[in-house]
Amino acid sequence: MSSADFRLVSDWNLAAPPELVWEALMRPAEWPTWWPAVTRAEVIAAGDPSGVGSCLQFEWKTALPYRLAFEVLTTRVEPLALIEGEARGALVGTGRWLLTPTRSGTRLRYDWTVRVTAPGLRLVAPIARKAFVWNHGIVMRQGEAGLARWLARR
């Protein structure tokens, strides 16, 4: 694993049934309405009825002074359980959402295994690794809080 490779795991505990969490995840073009770090989520291709083959262009604003832009191609969907996609652009790799019902709602786990490919970020990755991990944590906590608010209004 090079200094530009990252494996990041986030666990969200949401007080909503998996069906509502799934609905939010399957509408990524709407993520900017509840996830502050997502400044753009544009559908490039719709994919099949399950969502496989859909392609989105994302732009993210981070806690650090940079933005990231990358595409995600949905490669696998298991309704109410899993969404997997391949990223390409400033980041290249695999992201996987896993939903698990709990007594109080839904556990949502995100596994993100990526390589930084943006030239400037790749150059500083060896010395900025801890800052990148910290930054990812902030972005994900913002997403969890935003999704929890969105779900509470449902």
ChimeraX attribute file (.defattr): number of C-alpha atoms within 10 A of each C-alpha:
attribute: neighborCount
match mode: 1-to-1
recipient: residues
	/A:1	7
	/A:2	9
	/A:3	15
	/A:4	19
	/A:5	19
	/A:6	17
	/A:7	14
	/A:8	14
	/A:9	15
	/A:10	15
	/A:11	16
	/A:12	18
	/A:13	17
	/A:14	22
	/A:15	16
	/A:16	19
	/A:17	19
	/A:18	20
	/A:19	16
	/A:20	16
	/A:21	22
	/A:22	20
	/A:23	12
	/A:24	17
	/A:25	16
	/A:26	17
	/A:27	12
	/A:28	17
	/A:29	17
	/A:30	15
	/A:31	21
	/A:32	18
	/A:33	14
	/A:34	19
	/A:35	21
	/A:36	17
	/A:37	20
	/A:38	24
	/A:39	18
	/A:40	19
	/A:41	22
	/A:42	15
	/A:43	17
	/A:44	13
	/A:45	13
	/A:46	14
	/A:47	15
	/A:48	9
	/A:49	8
	/A:50	14
	/A:51	20
	/A:52	18
	/A:53	18
	/A:54	18
	/A:55	22
	/A:56	21
	/A:57	19
	/A:58	22
	/A:59	18
	/A:60	19
	/A:61	16
	/A:62	18
	/A:63	16
	/A:64	12
	/A:65	6
	/A:66	9
	/A:67	14
	/A:68	16
	/A:69	19
	/A:70	17
	/A:71	22
	/A:72	25
	/A:73	22
	/A:74	23
	/A:75	18
	/A:76	16
	/A:77	18
	/A:78	13
	/A:79	13
	/A:80	19
	/A:81	15
	/A:82	17
	/A:83	22
	/A:84	21
	/A:85	22
	/A:86	20
	/A:87	25
	/A:88	19
	/A:89	17
	/A:90	19
	/A:91	23
	/A:92	19
	/A:93	18
	/A:94	20
	/A:95	22
	/A:96	20
	/A:97	19
	/A:98	18
	/A:99	25
	/A:100	15
	/A:101	17
	/A:102	14
	/A:103	9
	/A:104	11
	/A:105	17
	/A:106	22
	/A:107	20
	/A:108	21
	/A:109	17
	/A:110	19
	/A:111	16
	/A:112	20
	/A:113	18
	/A:114	20
	/A:115	23
	/A:116	21
	/A:117	17
	/A:118	16
	/A:119	10
	/A:120	10
	/A:121	17
	/A:122	17
	/A:123	14
	/A:124	13
	/A:125	20
	/A:126	13
	/A:127	10
	/A:128	15
	/A:129	15
	/A:130	11
	/A:131	13
	/A:132	18
	/A:133	13
	/A:134	13
	/A:135	14
	/A:136	18
	/A:137	16
	/A:138	16
	/A:139	18
	/A:140	19
	/A:141	15
	/A:142	17
	/A:143	20
	/A:144	20
	/A:145	16
	/A:146	19
	/A:147	21
	/A:148	18
	/A:149	14
	/A:150	16
	/A:151	18
	/A:152	11
	/A:153	7
	/A:154	7
